[in-house]
Amino acid sequence: MQMTNNPLNTLYHAHIYFNNEQSALATQVREQIIHDIPQLTYRGQLIPMSIGPHPKPMFELHIPGDCINFAMASIDTLREGLS
Protein backbone atom coordinates (compact mmCIF):
# COMPACT_ATOMS: atom_id res chain seq x y z
CA MET A 1 0.00 0.00 0.00
CA GLN A 2 1.53 3.30 -1.10
CA MET A 3 1.20 6.14 1.39
CA THR A 4 1.44 9.83 0.63
CA ASN A 5 1.47 12.93 2.79
CA ASN A 6 0.04 15.04 -0.03
CA PRO A 7 -3.21 13.49 -1.21
CA LEU A 8 -4.14 14.15 -4.82
CA ASN A 9 -7.84 14.39 -4.03
CA THR A 10 -9.77 16.21 -1.35
CA LEU A 11 -12.26 13.35 -1.04
CA TYR A 12 -11.96 9.60 -1.53
CA HIS A 13 -14.50 6.82 -1.27
CA ALA A 14 -14.32 3.15 -0.39
CA HIS A 15 -16.71 0.27 -0.97
CA ILE A 16 -16.70 -2.69 1.41
CA TYR A 17 -18.17 -5.79 -0.25
CA PHE A 18 -19.75 -8.82 1.40
CA ASN A 19 -22.02 -11.72 0.53
CA ASN A 20 -25.43 -12.49 2.01
CA GLU A 21 -23.97 -14.87 4.60
CA GLN A 22 -21.69 -12.06 5.83
CA SER A 23 -24.42 -9.45 6.43
CA ALA A 24 -24.14 -9.57 10.22
CA LEU A 25 -20.35 -9.30 10.01
CA ALA A 26 -20.67 -6.41 7.54
CA THR A 27 -22.95 -4.59 9.99
CA GLN A 28 -20.39 -5.03 12.79
CA VAL A 29 -17.48 -3.96 10.56
CA ARG A 30 -19.37 -0.87 9.38
CA GLU A 31 -20.18 0.19 12.95
CA GLN A 32 -16.58 -0.33 14.08
CA ILE A 33 -15.20 1.66 11.13
CA ILE A 34 -17.65 4.50 11.82
CA HIS A 35 -16.60 4.49 15.48
CA ASP A 36 -12.87 4.41 14.75
CA ILE A 37 -12.86 6.93 11.86
CA PRO A 38 -15.06 9.87 12.91
CA GLN A 39 -13.69 11.96 10.03
CA LEU A 40 -15.80 10.04 7.48
CA THR A 41 -18.05 12.47 5.60
CA TYR A 42 -20.50 9.80 4.39
CA ARG A 43 -21.42 6.49 6.01
CA GLY A 44 -23.54 4.52 3.58
CA GLN A 45 -26.09 1.98 4.69
CA LEU A 46 -25.66 -1.69 3.83
CA ILE A 47 -26.99 -2.34 0.33
CA PRO A 48 -28.02 -6.03 0.42
CA MET A 49 -27.78 -6.69 -3.34
CA SER A 50 -25.59 -5.97 -6.33
CA ILE A 51 -26.34 -2.53 -7.73
CA GLY A 52 -24.95 -0.67 -10.74
CA PRO A 53 -21.35 -1.67 -11.34
CA HIS A 54 -21.03 -3.27 -7.91
CA PRO A 55 -21.11 -7.07 -8.21
CA LYS A 56 -21.94 -7.84 -4.57
CA PRO A 57 -23.76 -6.32 -1.60
CA MET A 58 -21.72 -3.47 -0.12
CA PHE A 59 -21.56 -0.26 1.85
CA GLU A 60 -19.81 2.96 0.88
CA LEU A 61 -17.67 5.37 2.90
CA HIS A 62 -16.39 8.85 1.97
CA ILE A 63 -13.00 9.82 3.33
CA PRO A 64 -11.47 13.32 3.42
CA GLY A 65 -8.11 13.47 1.64
CA ASP A 66 -6.29 14.74 4.70
CA CYS A 67 -7.00 11.52 6.61
CA ILE A 68 -6.80 8.98 3.75
CA ASN A 69 -3.66 7.26 5.06
CA PHE A 70 -5.13 6.78 8.54
CA ALA A 71 -8.48 5.66 7.10
CA MET A 72 -6.91 3.16 4.67
CA ALA A 73 -4.84 1.57 7.41
CA SER A 74 -7.82 1.46 9.79
CA ILE A 75 -10.19 -0.03 7.22
CA ASP A 76 -7.62 -2.65 6.27
CA THR A 77 -7.26 -3.63 9.92
CA LEU A 78 -10.99 -3.60 10.70
CA ARG A 79 -12.56 -5.20 7.62
CA GLU A 80 -12.40 -8.77 8.99
CA GLY A 81 -11.68 -10.31 5.60
CA LEU A 82 -14.41 -8.42 3.74
CA SER A 83 -13.22 -7.02 0.42
PASELO-23429 format. One line per 2 residues: number of its first residue (from 1); their letters; for each residue x, y, z of C-alpha. Coordinates in Angstrom, 1 decimal, padded with zeros to 4 digits, always signed. Each point is the difference from the previous one (the first is absolute). Last residue first. Example, Ala and Ser with C-alpha at 12.3 -4.5 7.8 and 13.67 -1.06 7.14 Angstrom:
% residues 2
2) SA) +013.7 -001.1 +007.1; -001.4 -003.4 +000.7
//
This chain:
% residues 83
83) SL) -013.2 -007.0 +000.4; -001.2 -001.4 +003.3
81) GE) +002.7 -001.9 +001.9; -000.7 +001.5 +003.4
79) RL) -000.2 +003.6 -001.4; +001.6 +001.6 +003.1
77) TD) +003.7 +000.0 -000.8; -000.3 +000.9 -003.6
75) IS) -002.6 +002.7 +000.9; +002.4 +001.5 +002.6
73) AM) +003.0 +000.1 -002.4; -002.1 +001.6 -002.7
71) AF) -001.6 +002.5 +002.4; +003.4 +001.1 +001.4
69) NI) +001.4 +000.5 -003.4; -003.1 +001.7 -001.3
67) CD) -000.2 +002.5 +002.8; +000.7 +003.2 -001.9
65) GP) -001.8 -001.2 -003.1; -003.4 -000.2 +001.8
63) IH) -001.5 -003.5 -000.1; -003.4 -001.0 -001.3
61) LE) -001.3 -003.4 +000.9; -002.1 -002.4 -002.0
59) FM) -001.8 -003.3 +001.0; -000.1 -003.2 -002.0
57) PK) -002.1 -002.8 -001.5; +001.9 -001.5 -003.0
55) PH) +000.8 +000.7 -003.6; +000.1 +003.8 +000.3
53) PG) -000.3 +001.6 -003.4; -003.7 +001.0 +000.6
51) IS) -001.3 -001.8 +003.0; +000.7 -003.5 +001.4
49) MP) -002.2 -000.7 +003.0; -000.2 +000.7 +003.7
47) IL) +001.0 +003.7 -000.1; +001.3 +000.6 +003.5
45) QG) -000.4 +003.7 +000.9; +002.6 +002.5 -001.1
43) RY) +002.1 +002.0 +002.4; +000.9 +003.3 -001.6
41) TL) +002.4 +002.7 +001.2; +002.3 -002.5 +001.9
39) QP) +002.1 +002.0 +002.5; -001.4 -002.1 +002.9
37) ID) +002.2 -003.0 -001.0; +000.0 -002.5 +002.8
35) HI) -003.7 +000.1 +000.8; -001.1 +000.0 -003.7
33) IQ) +002.5 -002.8 -000.7; -001.4 -002.0 +003.0
31) ER) -003.6 +000.5 -001.1; +000.8 -001.1 -003.6
29) VQ) +001.9 -003.1 +001.2; -002.9 -001.0 +002.2
27) TA) -002.5 +000.4 -002.8; +002.2 -001.8 -002.5
25) LA) +000.3 -002.9 +002.5; -003.7 -000.3 +000.2
23) SQ) -000.3 +000.2 -003.8; +002.7 -002.7 -000.6
21) EN) -002.3 -002.8 -001.2; -001.4 +002.4 -002.6
19) NF) +003.4 +000.8 -001.5; +002.3 +002.9 +000.9
17) YI) +001.5 +003.0 -001.6; +001.5 +003.1 +001.6
15) HA) +000.0 +003.0 -002.4; +002.4 +002.8 +000.6
13) HY) -000.2 +003.7 -000.9; +002.5 +002.8 -000.2
11) LT) -000.3 +003.7 +000.5; +002.5 +002.9 -000.3
9) NL) +002.0 -001.8 -002.7; +003.7 -000.2 -000.8
7) PN) +000.9 -000.7 +003.6; +003.2 +001.5 +001.2
5) NT) +001.5 -002.1 +002.8; -000.1 -003.1 -002.2
3) MQ) -000.2 -003.7 +000.8; +000.3 -002.8 -002.5
1) M) -001.5 -003.3 +001.1
//
